[in-house]
Amino acid sequence: MSLGSDPSYSGQSKIYRKQQPAGETLNGATVVTEEVLDSGSLLTHLGQETYSGVIEAANATFAIANGGLNIAQVTIQINDGDGNPISDLPVDLDVLLSVAAVGVGVTATTPSGGIALNAGGGTLLQTYVASKAIYAQCNAAGQIVLEITDTAHTGFYVAVIGLPVPFVSPQLVAANY
């Protein structure tokens, strides 16, 4: 297919970005040969994205557990475009508490005991809103493990900003604390 206008995709030009050779396996998944990005209104993103042979972090999943008395433990797993956990790759992300299901805005409510990273659950690089928003690097398993201590058991959402799009956890409930 030649570059240029394609009426099947709102008349916009496409950008073709070559990836690794067809059939190569990176991070446990087979790489596609091309990725097509429409510069107009449609975005097609298939499979893994790599830069200089390094798998790009693409999404986050959340596991929420009761971490002890009044502590909600939120494990954020950073994954590649095929859903495989990122490992041995430093990924730095903003992690914040929000009261919005889409993760917009930092909560006005401060958890009674604040937030912290679980031992081994990543590296705190900076706190930029006390007890509400941090900048952290994942551990070697591609995880950031956040502990939220709150006697009020507030229904926060945990938002991860810095991947292709924001990712937001399910809302915390009393049983999570």
PyMOL commands that set and color helices and strands:
alter all, ss='L'
color gray80, all
select helices_A, chain A and resi 7-9+174-176
alter helices_A, ss='H'
color red, helices_A
select strands_A, chain A and resi 14-18+25-26+29-30+34-38+50-51+54-55+59-68+71-79+92-98+114-117+123-129+133-137+143-149+157-161+167-168
alter strands_A, ss='S'
color yellow, strands_A
deselect
rebuild
show_as cartoon
